Amino acid sequence: LEHLLFCLKKDKLAEVHYRNVEGRRSKHLVEPYAMVVYRTSLYLLGYSHSRKDMRTFMLDRISRVDSLKEGFKYPEDFDPDAYFANAFGITVDTPQQVVVIFDASEAQFVEEHIWHPQQKLEHLPDGRIKLTMKVSGIEAVLRWLMGFGANAEIVSPQGLREEAARRLRGGAKRYRGTSPSLELAKATRRRRSSNTGA
């Protein structure tokens, strides 16, 4: 953290050793621009020369930071607040128009919250409610919507709708038939009975 704070203060390049959420390790040559707090976690926002793009790094997944002698020029027109303006969460990608229809049972709950600064809500005649918003961070949007289960239908974009359908089918398949935990318990009892008999 000390090396990272030095790079942020002095506009020095940083070599960041990182492990992503899937456990893959990588090394990035980064221009560190800002530290961001999101849901009690701290993130580094900067330009990765290794990926030739902006990246957000969760500090808990950074194993090492080396400060380099080479400096960089902080972009005069860069504003972290503007950068995250369309983001649904901490990830920024190409903004997409998302349209979702929630069942009447969720309408009041959805209406009571501000999910995104640009959201628009429309009450439908049958009691359902339609949410429209232009957002980036589409994976975070999908994870949020999956929490509503069958009570939310993604109208668009089509790719998001198809991915939600794929994940819901996978979930339904997992819960079909006997519980894996029950099968494990039965197998354990069988092994114990066999050992006792020997």
Residue, then its C-alpha position, 0 to 999 in steps of 0.5 A: l500500500e505504501h508503494l501504491l500511495f507513493c505512485l498516486k501522490k507522485d504520478k509514478l508508474a506502478e507494477v501491479h501484481y494481481r489475482n482476479v476473481e477466478g484466481r488467475r494471476s497477472k502483472h500490469l504496468v499501471e498509471p494509478y489515477a485514483m482510489v475508489v471505495y465501493r461496498t466497503s472495499l477499496y479499489l485502484l483505478g488506473y490505465s493499464h499499459s499491459r491491457k491498453d485500457m482502463r482497469t479497476f483493481m480490488l486492493d485485496r487482490i493485489s499481492r504486490v506493488d512496485s513503484l517505478k522511476e518513470g512518471f506519467k502525466y495525469p490526464e487533465d480532463f479525467d474525472p473519476d466521478a464522470y468515469f463511473a457515471n453510467a456504471f452499475g457497480i464498479t466495472v465500466d464497459t460499453p453502456q447498454q440500454v437495459v429494459v426489465i419488467f418486474d412482476a406486480s409482487e416486486a413493483q413497490f420494492v423496485e419503485e422504492h429504490i434508486w438503482h441507477p441515476q438514469q433509471k426510468l420507471e413505468h407502471l403497467p396496467d396489470g400492476r407490473i413495473k418496467l425499468t429502463m436504464k442505460v448502464s455499463g457493468i452489464e455483468a453486475v446488472l445480470r447478477w442483481l437481476m438474477g436475485f429476483g428469479a422468475n419475478a423479473e424478465i429482461v426485455s433487452p438487450q437480447g444478449l443479456r436476456e439469453e445469458a440470464a436464460r442460460r443461467l436460470r436453466g443451469g440453476a434449474k438443472r442443479y436442483r432437479g432430483t435428489s439433493p447432492s448433500l443427501e446423496l453424500a449422506k447416504a454414501t457416508r452411511r453405506r461406508r460406515s455400515s460396510n466398515t462395521g460389518a468387516 
